[in-house]
Amino acid sequence: MRQILVVEDDASIRGLVSDLLRDDGYHVSEASNGAETLDAVREQRLDLIVLDLMMPVMDGWTFVEECRREPGCNDVPIVVTSASHDLPRTAERLRSFGVRTCLAKPFDVAGLLALVEHYVPAA
C-alpha cells in the first residue's frame, strides 16, 4: 500500500485530508509541522508528501530545503497546499526545490485526489 504523509498544522484540515486519502485506499501518516515531517522521512519510506506551507516550529519552505538534503526524502514527490495570495510565484519558487505542484486553499477534494492519484497511483 502506498504511504502518504499529510503535513498540516490545522488538525481539522489534516484529519479531513487524511481520512479522504485513507478512504481512497492509501496508507496515511500525519505531521503538524516541518520538524515532525523531517523525523517521519528519516523513519519511514514515503511515496508522497502533502505539505502545508505556513506552519509553526518549521514551516513548509524550510522543510522543503531540509528535505532535499535527506537521502530518504530527496526523490519523494511533494504537493504543497497554500493559501498564498501569490500562488503562481510561490509555485515557481517551490518548483526550484523539486516540489511537483501547488494546490490553492481552500482546495477541491476531487482535485486533491486527482493530484495524489497522478503522483502515486493507488495499488
C-alpha positions in Angstrom: 0.0 0.0 0.0 1.3 3.5 -0.9 2.4 5.7 2.0 1.4 9.3 2.1 2.4 11.9 4.8 -0.1 14.7 5.3 1.6 17.7 6.9 -0.8 20.4 8.2 -0.9 22.4 11.4 -4.6 22.7 11.4 -5.8 19.5 13.0 -9.3 19.6 11.3 -7.8 20.0 7.8 -5.1 17.4 8.5 -7.7 14.9 9.7 -10.1 15.6 6.8 -7.3 15.2 4.1 -6.0 12.0 5.9 -9.5 10.5 6.0 -10.1 11.3 2.4 -6.9 9.6 1.3 -7.5 6.6 3.6 -10.9 6.2 2.1 -9.3 6.3 -1.4 -7.0 3.3 -0.4 -3.8 5.0 0.8 -1.9 4.4 4.0 -1.6 7.8 5.6 0.5 9.2 8.4 0.3 12.7 9.8 2.6 15.5 11.0 1.8 19.0 12.2 5.0 20.8 11.3 8.1 20.5 9.3 10.3 19.2 12.2 7.9 16.3 12.7 8.0 15.7 9.0 11.8 15.5 8.9 11.6 12.9 11.6 9.0 11.0 9.6 11.1 10.9 6.4 14.0 9.6 8.4 11.9 6.8 9.9 9.7 5.6 7.0 9.6 5.3 3.2 7.2 7.7 1.8 5.6 7.8 -1.7 4.2 11.3 -1.4 4.1 14.3 1.0 1.1 16.6 1.0 2.6 19.7 2.6 1.1 23.0 4.1 3.5 25.9 3.8 2.6 28.1 6.8 3.2 26.1 10.0 4.8 26.7 13.4 8.1 25.2 14.5 9.4 24.6 11.0 7.4 26.0 8.0 7.0 24.3 4.7 9.7 26.4 3.0 12.3 25.3 5.5 11.1 21.7 5.4 11.5 21.5 1.6 15.0 22.9 1.8 16.0 20.4 4.5 14.1 17.5 2.8 16.2 17.8 -0.3 19.3 17.2 1.7 17.9 14.0 3.2 18.7 10.8 1.3 15.3 9.3 2.1 13.4 12.4 1.1 15.2 13.8 -1.9 13.1 11.9 -4.5 9.7 11.9 -2.7 7.1 13.9 -4.6 5.7 16.9 -2.7 2.4 18.5 -3.3 2.1 21.8 -1.5 -1.2 23.3 -0.3 -1.2 27.0 0.3 -3.5 30.0 0.9 -0.8 32.3 -0.6 -2.3 35.2 -2.4 0.5 34.9 -5.0 0.3 31.2 -5.7 1.9 31.3 -9.2 5.1 33.0 -7.8 5.1 30.7 -4.8 4.7 27.6 -7.1 7.5 28.8 -9.3 9.9 29.2 -6.3 8.9 25.8 -4.9 9.5 24.1 -8.3 13.1 25.1 -8.0 13.2 22.8 -4.9 11.6 20.0 -6.7 8.0 20.5 -5.5 5.7 18.9 -8.1 2.7 21.2 -7.8 0.8 23.6 -5.6 -2.8 23.5 -4.7 -4.7 26.6 -3.6 -6.6 26.5 -0.3 -9.4 26.1 0.0 -9.0 23.2 -2.4 -11.4 21.0 -4.2 -11.5 17.5 -2.8 -11.7 15.9 -6.2 -8.8 18.0 -7.4 -6.6 16.9 -4.5 -7.5 13.2 -5.0 -6.7 13.5 -8.7 -3.3 15.1 -8.0 -2.5 12.3 -5.5 -3.5 9.6 -7.9 -1.4 11.3 -10.6 1.8 11.1 -8.5 1.0 8.0 -6.5 -1.4 5.6 -8.3 -3.3 3.5 -5.8 -2.0 -0.1 -5.6 
